[in-house]
Amino acid sequence: MVDSAPFRFPPPLQPGDRLCAIAPSGALNEIARLQDGLALWQARGYRVDLGPHWDSRYSYLAGDDAQRREALRQAWENPDYQGVLCIRGGYGSARLLEEWQWPKGHKWLIGFSDITGLLWSLARRRLGAVHGPVLTSLGKEPDWSVQRLIDCVEGRPLGPLQGEGWGNGVAIGTLLPANLAVATNLLCTPVQPDLEGVILAWEDVTEAPYRLDRMITQWRLSGALQGVRGIALGQFTDCAGNPGTWPVLEMLRDRLADLKIPIVANLPFGHVSGNAALPVGVRVELDSDRGSLIILD
């Protein structure tokens, strides 16, 4: 995959472009945060429209599946929009992908956490997107993180990220970011992209170490890690276990170190203030001796 089928990306955005904000997953509870995120995009010169059903509620979902599919389809098909901004994560994106076919065309899609379902569905078609702050988290991002997101979609180079290297040298591959819990539930489904030659980038939130252990064990038992070239670990926020159990990083090392592939931990992306934008599908270098993740494309 990494050598023979590079990902395609939309044309860079530019101020004045029109974007559509949709809620493909969980119901919105943070109106003020949404307004803060919209204001940041508008301050950069972008016009942002709220898509249909953005404030709908169907139990814990932002509308029923038909409403959320309609919002995604309309945003994607409308030629006036150059990008789609996800309002929040939560849960529900995978439900949209049952019998879903992406309309023709390609535009920027930005989100993370539960939006992994949409990012991976596009990745299966070799279409690039952005694993980055949703609208309800963007207002809490530091200036460098907001600028990195804008640089990403406007076509400027992105700087390296620094973490803690676990050794085993250097790997070059295709970057595939994901929320670990969501990605695990997409394994062996029609949504799962080709994992041969990828650099996985995992993050998660409010998952006890034993639950994360269970997820990684699923990856190991399924054989999904066999073609993976390296793993970039972001932030595992509020993932403390019970007293006397492994801290989350010790558990991750226990379950991953024996793979003998480059791994870099504690990188600045995930459910934290400082969620560095990661373009899905670019070629990267993961240096587990220096602890760096470098975008090559």
Secondary structure, 3 states (H helix, E strand, C coil): CCCCCCCECCCCCCCCCEEEEECCCECCCCHHHHHHHHHHHHHCCCEEEECCCCCCCECCECCCHHHHHHHHHHHHHCCCCCEEEECCCCCCHHHHCCCCCCCCCCCEEEECHHHHHHHHHHHHCCECEEECCCHHHHCCCCHHHHHHHHHHHHCCCCCCEECEECCCCEEEEEEEEEEHHHHHHHCCCCCCCCCCCEEEEEEEECCCHHHHHHHHHHHHHHCCCCCCCEEEEEEEECCCCCCCCCCHHHHHHHHHHHHCCCEEECCCCCCCCCCCCEEECCEEEEECCCCEEEECC
